[in-house]
Every structure is written in C-alpha cells, then in structure tokens.
C-alpha cells in the first residue's frame, strides 16, 4: 500500500460539528445506503449503451491505457522537444491541472503547451514560438468531432504542409477506439493514435491516455500518478462511506438553499486544479434531477491567499449559501523550501508583521488558511479542508480520484446522471444557424 497523506476535515455550518458529522444520523442512514448503491451500480456496470459514461473506476483500476501511453510518449520524447495539446474541456483541463502542480518537480522535462480555445492572439503567440520540426501535436477529442479542436487541427495541417513537414510524423490522435470522425480519419491514415475508453466520459478521462500521454511526454511519473488514484479508489486512504456521506451532505445543503461551492487551494500551483474542478462539478451536477428539480451548486475556482483580497469578503459577510473547500500542502516537494522565508530585512515601520518573520512562505500560507477557515466556521459557514501530504504524482492521482468519486456520490444524492451534459449539446445543435 502506498503511503499517501490525504487528510480531510469537514465543519458543518448548520450543526457546528466537525469530524463526527461524517457519520450519518440514524434518520438518513437508509438514504446513504441508497446513494452508495446507486453510485456503485453506475461505476461497477459502466456501459455507454445507455449513455452512462461511468467507467473511470474500471479504467483506472485496470491501468488501461498506461502502457500504451508510456510507450508512445517515450518514442515522441526521442524525436520532439515540444508537445502542443489541442483539446478543450476534459481534453485539456486535467492535463493543465496536473502539469501546473508538478512542473517544478520535473528534472528531464519537455515543453508542453495546451491550446483549448479559438483565441487567435493566443494561438499565434504559441505557434510563433514553436520550432516546428521539433514539435508534435496531440489532437484530443473523445467524441472525435469537437469544433474548436478540429479548427485548430486544420490550421496546423496547413502550416505543417507549408513547412514541408508530413502531418503523420507530427500528430497523434487521442479519441474513441471505434467511433467518431477523428477515429475514422485515423483508420484511413497513418496517424499514431491512443484510445479513450468508450465508457469513460471526457471530464473523467485525465488518467486515461488523454492525460497520461502528454504528462509522460513532459517527464512526469504517470505510473505513480495512476497508483495514487488506485490506492484511493481501493479505499486505502479514505473509507468509501466517509466520501459518500460528504456527497450526501452536499446534496442536503442544496436542498437547504446553498447554491455555491468555492474550491480554494492555498497554492498557486493548484489554481488550475480548481479550474478542472469547476468543469467536473458544474457539468456533472447542474441538471434536472429525477425528482424534476433544477439542481447543482455553482462551482467557483479561487486560490489562497490571493483571493483573500477578492472573494473572501463575500464568503464571510455575504449570504450564507456557499460551501468553501480548502486545500493545503504539507510538503511542497521543493529543495530548501524551508529557506524561502520572510526575512528580517524590513524596517521598523513594519513591526506589526514581525510575527511572521523567519517563517517559510509555505508556513505563512498554512496559517492564513487556518485563520480564514476559522473565521468562516465561527460564522457557521460550512467548510472542508483537504491536507495534501506532498506535491507529487501519487498524491495528485489520489486527489483527482477523490473528486471524481465525490462527484459520483453527490450526483447520486442529487438524483442526477453525473456523466452526461445535455445542456451543452443544445448549443452545438443550433450553432450552424449562426454562420
């Protein structure tokens, strides 16, 4: 069993209780059992035949796609110095989240760029910085026909041709194994490809080749990333009942009028993790429930201590309708991190800040998180804290798995299918009429 530090604390604002409230009261134990059964029926019998793309647990526990991703990443590292990921949503956010968190730990790195929008300024900024003969492109689309991704790909194809380079030497497609326009193109060409399992939805796919290939190319230990997630999913870090109860409590808050969920890691390198959470939470839970109710707490990405100077005022004195989640880091996986300190070089006019003198930046952030959470708890505003033991692949894998499972349990409690996104599809359907 891997030794992973992932401690959780939950303060229930309405009841003023912390850890003991993970355990359900007698009156909601039956509902908790139903939630666990519903979630288990999804993830244990994953099938895309009824559009329940819930196979992330099966895929992660089987390490599906890991060996293939490592093999192709090794081949590409020998030929290329840069990889540009062309994708959007779940095809981009997870890669960026993990890469941002762990880039400082890579010793033999390759450059990674993620282009996830049709912003012409950003596209040209990145493209003009590329050494094209030494650049590869990962075209990532589970469905295989994503407009944004394929518009980018079309221009890359044109510019590769203009430079006298063969597309099949520079592109890898990451898509469904048997369906979609991108798979059809791969089958007719000589493009390298990797498969996104048919039963895994895009926003749950970061530990499939969608994330494994580019992260391995970057130089991260994706085997450890997968092992950390597996350890969590096996119940070796948190008991399943604990997480199911938290999902149930989030759904109960929804019924009590709570409409927001802020995720606020006290680490700038986890800012992109919050953005990944926003898609996972919002696209999975914002729906019409089986009871005919419009449900789904609005997810908000924040970062401490930066956003103590923006959103905190609202969290403290605004309407008591928001759950705030905090993440702290114990070990930053940075040599001599304890030497990055507040030095004693400020003049006497700053004497009121002397309490922090000599403290590492990490210790100051930890104390700021404790103080902020204490203020919210005092005002009976619900919070939870996840203490991340170390910034490394195993811990990030476990953290990703935690939020995937938490989304599943919360969806089961709310009475929604957390694996589809019908509200997104309508806009795609009517888009041609606006051209």
Helices and strands as residue ranges (DSSP letters): E 6-11, G 19-22, G 26-28, H 29-44, H 56-61, H 66-79, E 82-86, G 89-91, H 93-102, G 103-105, E 111-115, H 120-128, G 132-134, E 135-140, H 147-162, H 167-170, E 171-176, H 181-188, E 192-196, G 202-204, H 209-218, H 222-233, H 240-255, E 260-265, G 268-270, H 271-285, E 287-288, E 294-295, E 298-303, G 306-309, H 312-317, E 322-331, G 337-339, G 348-356, H 361-378, E 383-390, H 393-414, H 422-430, G 431-434
